[in-house]
C-alpha cells in the first residue's frame, strides 16, 4: 500500500512577545489621552531621551519532533487536549501555514475542513462556492457538475443555494462545507472538530459519509474530542501532548491512553479548592467544599467498582430559597449522561431551604459501575429557575474492577457503561411424564 502522508521531524515555532506590565494596565480614555499629551511634551523638550518600553521574546514550540507515516486508505484519528497542537498540525498538512523545521511529503489531492466555511467566499452564493471549492481542489467544471446534485442533496440547502453564504447560519455553513469537501473526491480528507457545529442528525450523516470514504480507499485524518467517533471511524489514532506525539497505536489503545493521561492530570485537592474559591459570587448559593471518598481515603480519582463511592457536597445558603438543590451527574467518556441525582429526591413537594451551612452526602452503590472511565459533575440549581455553576466542577473517575460486574468471564468485553450485578435464580424444571 502506497504512502499518502509522510512527516519527518516536523516542528512549528512561534515567537511570543512579552511587554513590561505598566501600572496603567487598565485606564479610562481620559487618562490615556492625558498621558499621551504629557509624553508628547517630554519628547519635544527632550527629543533624544529614550522612551521605549521594555520587551522580551519567548520561543514557543507548538509542535516539535513529530514523525509519522500514513498509508493510502488509512483512517487516522488525532487526539489531544485543547492547545496540544492538533489544529497547528492540520494547518501545516493543509498548507495553510509553513513548518519551522522538518519535511512533509503528501501524495494526493487534499481537501480540508478545519473551521466553519473553510475556503468559502462570504459574498458568493452557495452554488458559486461549490464551483470555487472544486476549482481550488483542481477539479474540472464537468467533474463538479457531475457531483453537484449529490452535494446539494447531502447539504440540504437547496432552498438557499442562490443566497450569499454570509447569510447562512453556522449549521448551514458547515453542512455545505462538509458536503463539498467530502463529495469532490479528494484522495486525502482532513476534518477538524468543526462537525460539532452541526445537529446530531447531520453529525451521524457525516460519520456515515466518512466511513464510506474510508471503505472506498480514501485517506482520512480526523480530529475530534468524541472518543466514540474516533473508535468507530478510525483504524488508528495518535495522541499529541504538549506539541509532541505521545502514542501511535490502534484507535482503542490510543483512546485508552488519552483518557488515562487525563486522569493523571485530573483535579488535585488543591486545584479543586482553587476552582471553588474562584467561582463567581452568587446571591443565593456558595459552594464550600467537595469530596469524593472510598475506603476512608479522601478525594479519589481512581476507585474500585466493588465498594461504594461516597460523594460529599458542603455549601452555604445565603438567603431563603424555594427549590434550591445540589446534584451530581455521571457521564461516560462520550459525554452521555448516565445518572443525575438531586439531594431533594425524597421530598414530595418543592422544599424551601433556609439560610445556613449544609452538607449533603450520597453514595453510588458497590458493583454499579463498570471498570471504565467516567466524568463526575457537581453543581446546584434552583428548580425551574436557573442552574448555578453549570459544568464548573468536573472530576474524572477511573473505575478498577475489584468486585462483581455484569459479565461472566474476564475476557468478555463490557457492553454497558453501568454494570450493576443482578442476581438470577435459575432452577431446573422437572418433567412430569404421564401415561396415556
C-alpha positions in Angstrom: 0.0 0.0 0.0 1.5 3.4 -1.0 2.3 6.2 1.4 -0.3 9.1 1.4 1.4 11.3 4.0 4.9 11.2 5.5 6.0 13.6 8.2 9.7 13.8 9.3 11.0 15.8 12.3 8.2 18.3 12.0 8.3 21.4 14.2 6.4 24.7 14.4 7.8 27.6 16.4 6.2 30.9 17.3 7.8 33.9 18.9 5.7 35.3 21.8 6.4 39.0 22.7 6.1 40.0 26.4 5.8 43.7 27.2 6.7 45.0 30.6 3.5 45.4 32.5 2.5 49.0 33.1 1.0 50.3 36.3 -1.6 51.8 33.9 -2.8 48.4 32.8 -6.5 49.5 33.0 -7.2 53.1 32.1 -10.0 55.4 31.1 -10.0 57.2 27.8 -9.3 60.5 29.6 -6.3 59.0 31.4 -4.8 57.6 28.2 -5.2 60.9 26.4 -3.7 62.8 29.3 -0.6 60.5 29.5 -0.2 60.8 25.7 -0.1 64.6 25.8 2.4 64.5 28.7 4.6 62.0 26.7 4.4 64.2 23.6 5.6 67.2 25.7 8.5 65.3 27.2 9.6 64.2 23.7 9.5 67.8 22.5 11.6 69.0 25.4 14.0 66.0 25.4 14.0 64.7 21.8 16.9 62.3 22.4 15.5 60.8 25.5 14.6 57.1 25.0 11.0 56.4 26.0 10.7 52.8 24.6 9.1 50.1 26.7 11.0 47.0 27.7 10.0 43.9 25.7 11.2 40.4 25.8 10.6 37.5 23.4 10.0 33.8 24.1 10.1 30.9 21.8 7.1 28.6 21.9 7.1 25.3 20.0 3.5 24.4 19.1 4.9 21.2 17.5 8.2 19.5 17.9 9.9 16.4 16.6 6.7 14.9 15.0 7.2 11.8 12.9 4.6 9.6 11.3 3.6 7.9 8.1 0.1 7.3 6.9 -0.7 4.7 4.2 -3.3 5.2 1.5 -6.7 4.3 2.8 -5.8 4.7 6.5 -8.4 6.4 8.7 -6.3 8.2 11.4 -7.7 9.9 14.4 -5.7 12.8 16.1 -6.4 13.2 19.8 -5.2 15.7 22.3 -6.3 18.3 24.9 -7.0 21.9 23.8 -3.8 23.6 22.9 -1.9 20.4 22.4 -1.1 21.3 18.7 -3.7 19.3 16.8 -5.0 22.3 14.7 -1.5 23.5 14.0 -0.6 20.1 12.6 -3.7 20.1 10.4 -3.0 23.7 9.1 0.6 22.6 8.2 -0.7 19.5 6.4 -3.3 21.7 4.6 -0.5 24.1 3.5 -2.2 27.0 5.4 0.9 27.6 7.4 4.6 26.6 7.0 6.6 24.4 9.3 9.6 25.8 11.1 11.5 22.5 10.8 11.1 19.1 9.2 9.7 17.8 6.0 6.3 16.7 4.7 5.5 14.6 1.7 1.9 14.4 0.5 0.8 12.2 -2.4 -2.7 13.0 -3.5 -5.3 15.8 -3.7 -6.1 17.2 -0.2 -9.4 18.6 0.9 -9.6 20.3 4.3 -12.4 21.2 6.6 -10.8 23.0 9.6 -13.4 25.5 10.6 -16.8 26.6 9.6 -16.8 27.9 6.0 -13.2 26.9 5.2 -12.4 28.1 1.7 -15.8 29.9 1.2 -16.2 33.4 0.0 -18.9 35.1 2.0 -20.2 37.3 -0.8 -20.6 34.3 -3.2 -23.7 32.2 -3.2 -23.7 28.5 -2.2 -23.8 27.5 -5.8 -20.8 29.6 -6.7 -18.8 28.4 -3.7 -19.3 24.8 -4.7 -17.6 25.6 -8.1 -15.0 27.7 -6.3 -14.0 25.0 -3.9 -13.9 22.4 -6.7 -11.6 24.7 -8.7 -9.3 25.1 -5.7 -9.1 21.3 -5.4 -8.0 21.2 -9.1 -11.2 19.7 -10.5 -12.6 20.4 -13.9 -16.0 22.0 -14.3 -17.5 18.8 -15.7 -16.4 16.9 -12.6 -18.0 19.4 -10.3 -21.3 19.4 -12.3 -21.4 15.6 -12.1 -21.3 15.8 -8.3 -23.3 19.0 -7.9 -26.8 17.5 -7.3 -25.3 15.0 -4.8 -23.6 17.8 -2.8 -26.8 19.9 -2.7 -28.9 16.9 -1.6 -26.4 16.0 1.2 -26.1 19.5 2.5 -29.9 20.1 2.5 -29.5 23.7 1.4 -31.3 23.6 -2.0 -33.7 26.4 -0.9 -30.8 28.8 -0.2 -28.5 27.7 -3.0 -28.5 31.1 -4.7 -28.2 33.1 -1.4 -24.8 34.5 -0.4 -23.3 32.2 2.2 -22.7 35.2 4.5 -26.4 34.9 5.3 -26.2 31.2 6.2 -26.4 30.0 9.8 -23.3 28.2 11.2 -25.2 24.9 10.8 -25.9 25.6 7.1 -22.4 26.7 6.5 -20.9 23.5 7.9 -23.4 21.3 6.1 -22.4 22.8 2.7 -18.7 23.0 3.5 -18.6 19.3 4.5 -20.7 18.2 1.6 -18.3 20.0 -0.8 -15.1 18.6 1.0 -16.4 15.1 1.1 -18.0 14.8 -2.4 -15.4 16.3 -4.7 -13.4 13.1 -4.5 -10.2 14.2 -2.7 -7.6 11.5 -2.1 -7.0 12.8 1.4 -9.7 14.4 3.6 -8.7 16.4 6.7 -11.5 17.1 9.1 -11.2 19.1 12.4 -13.8 19.3 15.2 -15.9 21.5 13.0 -18.6 18.8 12.7 -19.6 19.5 16.3 -21.4 22.6 14.9 -24.0 20.5 13.1 -27.0 18.9 14.7 -27.0 15.3 15.8 -28.7 14.0 12.7 -26.2 15.7 10.4 -23.3 14.5 12.5 -24.5 10.9 12.0 -24.8 11.6 8.3 -21.2 12.9 8.2 -19.9 10.0 10.1 -21.5 7.6 7.6 -20.0 9.5 4.7 -16.5 9.5 6.3 -16.9 5.7 6.9 -17.9 5.2 3.2 -14.9 7.2 2.0 -12.6 5.1 4.1 -14.1 1.9 2.8 -13.5 3.2 -0.8 -9.8 3.8 -0.2 -9.7 7.5 0.7 -7.2 8.6 3.4 -8.8 10.4 6.3 -7.3 12.5 9.2 -10.0 13.1 11.8 -9.6 15.4 14.8 -12.3 15.0 17.5 -12.9 15.1 21.2 -15.6 12.5 20.7 -13.8 9.3 21.6 -16.7 7.1 20.4 -16.4 8.7 16.9 -12.6 8.1 16.9 -13.0 4.5 17.8 -15.9 4.0 15.3 -14.3 5.6 12.3 -10.5 5.3 12.7 -8.4 2.2 12.5 -5.5 4.1 14.1 -5.0 7.1 16.2 -2.2 9.1 17.8 -2.2 11.4 20.8 -0.5 14.8 20.7 0.6 16.1 24.1 2.4 19.4 24.6 3.2 19.6 20.9 4.8 16.1 20.8 3.4 12.7 19.7 2.8 10.7 22.8 1.5 7.4 21.4 0.6 6.0 17.9 -1.5 2.8 18.2 -4.8 1.4 17.1 -7.7 3.7 18.0 -8.9 1.8 21.1 -5.4 1.7 22.6 -4.8 5.4 21.9 -8.2 6.4 23.3 -7.5 4.4 26.5 -4.0 6.1 26.8 -5.6 9.6 26.3 -8.3 9.0 29.0 -5.8 7.6 31.5 -3.4 10.5 30.9 -6.3 12.9 31.5 -6.9 11.1 34.8 -3.3 11.6 35.7 -3.8 15.3 35.2 -7.1 15.4 37.0 -8.1 17.9 39.6 -6.0 17.5 42.7 -7.4 18.6 46.0 -5.5 21.9 45.9 -6.6 22.6 42.3 -10.3 21.9 43.1 -10.1 24.1 46.2 -8.7 26.9 43.9 -11.5 26.3 41.4 -14.1 26.5 44.2 -12.5 29.7 45.6 -12.6 31.4 42.2 -16.3 30.6 41.4 -18.3 33.7 40.7 -20.3 35.2 43.6 -23.9 34.1 43.7 -26.6 35.9 45.7 -28.2 32.7 46.9 -25.6 29.8 47.0 -21.9 29.4 47.8 -20.1 26.1 47.3 -17.6 25.5 50.2 -16.2 22.0 49.6 -16.5 18.8 47.6 -15.1 15.4 48.5 -15.1 12.0 46.7 -14.0 9.2 49.0 -13.7 5.4 49.2 -12.0 3.1 51.8 -11.7 6.1 54.1 -9.5 7.7 51.6 -10.5 11.3 50.7 -10.6 12.6 47.1 -10.2 9.6 45.0 -9.9 9.7 41.2 -9.3 6.0 40.7 -11.8 3.9 42.5 -12.9 0.2 42.9 -16.1 -0.9 41.5 -16.6 -3.4 44.3 -17.1 -0.7 47.0 -19.4 2.3 47.4 -18.2 5.7 46.2 -19.1 8.5 48.7 -19.9 12.0 47.4 -20.0 14.9 49.8 -21.0 18.5 48.9 -20.6 21.2 51.5 -22.3 24.6 50.8 -23.9 27.7 52.2 -27.3 29.0 51.5 -27.2 32.8 51.8 -30.9 33.6 51.6 -34.2 31.7 51.9 -34.8 30.0 48.5 -37.6 27.8 47.1 -36.4 24.8 45.1 -32.7 25.0 45.8 -31.0 21.7 45.4 -27.5 20.2 44.9 -26.8 17.3 42.5 -24.3 15.1 40.9 -24.2 13.9 37.3 -22.2 10.9 35.9 -21.1 10.9 32.3 -19.3 8.3 30.2 -16.3 9.3 28.0 -18.7 10.1 25.1 -20.4 12.7 27.2 -23.5 10.6 27.6 -25.4 11.4 30.8 -25.8 8.1 32.8 -27.1 9.3 36.2 -28.4 12.6 37.6 -29.3 12.6 41.2 -30.5 15.5 43.4 -30.5 15.8 47.2 -34.2 16.6 47.4 -35.5 13.4 45.6 -37.3 12.2 48.7 -39.4 15.3 49.0 -43.0 15.1 47.8 -43.2 18.9 47.1 -40.7 21.6 46.3 -38.9 22.4 49.5 -37.9 25.8 50.9 -34.3 26.0 52.0 -33.5 28.3 54.9 -30.2 30.2 55.2 -27.3 28.4 56.8 -24.4 25.9 56.1 -25.3 22.4 54.8 -23.5 19.2 53.9 -25.2 16.7 51.5 -23.9 13.2 51.1 -24.8 10.4 48.7 -23.2 7.1 47.8 -23.0 5.3 44.4 -23.5 1.6 45.5 -20.9 -1.1 45.1 -20.9 -3.1 41.9 -22.8 -0.4 39.9 -20.0 1.0 37.8 -18.2 -0.9 35.1 -14.4 -0.7 35.1 -14.1 2.1 32.6 -13.7 5.9 32.8 -16.3 8.4 33.8 -16.7 12.1 34.4 -18.5 13.3 37.6 -20.0 16.8 37.6 -21.3 18.5 40.7 -23.5 21.6 40.9 -26.6 23.3 42.2 -29.8 24.5 40.7 -32.9 26.4 41.7 -35.8 24.3 40.4 -37.5 25.8 37.3 -35.4 29.0 37.6 -31.7 28.6 36.8 -28.5 26.5 37.2 -25.7 27.6 39.5 -22.1 26.8 38.4 -23.1 24.5 35.4 -20.1 22.4 34.4 -17.7 24.3 36.7 -16.9 21.3 39.0 -15.7 18.3 37.0 -13.9 15.3 38.4 -12.6 12.4 36.2 -13.1 8.9 37.7 -11.5 5.7 36.6 -13.0 2.5 37.9 -10.9 -0.6 38.6 -12.5 -4.0 38.7 -12.3 -5.4 42.3 -15.9 -6.6 42.7 -18.7 -8.0 40.6 -19.7 -6.7 37.2 -22.3 -7.8 34.7 -20.2 -10.2 32.6 -19.4 -13.8 33.2 -15.8 -14.1 32.0 -12.8 -11.8 32.4 -12.1 -11.9 28.7 -15.6 -10.8 27.8 -15.9 -7.1 26.9 -18.3 -4.9 28.9 -21.1 -3.7 26.7 -22.6 -1.2 29.0 -21.4 1.7 31.0 -23.2 0.9 34.2 -22.7 -2.6 35.5 -24.9 -3.5 38.4 -24.7 -7.2 39.3 -28.2 -8.7 39.1 -28.7 -11.9 40.9 -30.6 -14.5 39.0 -32.4 -17.5 40.5 -32.3 -20.4 38.0 -33.9 -23.7 38.7 -34.2 -26.8 36.7 -37.8 -27.8 35.9 -38.6 -31.4 36.4 -40.6 -33.0 33.6 -43.6 -35.0 34.8 -44.4 -37.8 32.4 -48.0 -39.1 32.4 -49.0 -42.5 31.0 -51.5 -42.4 28.1 
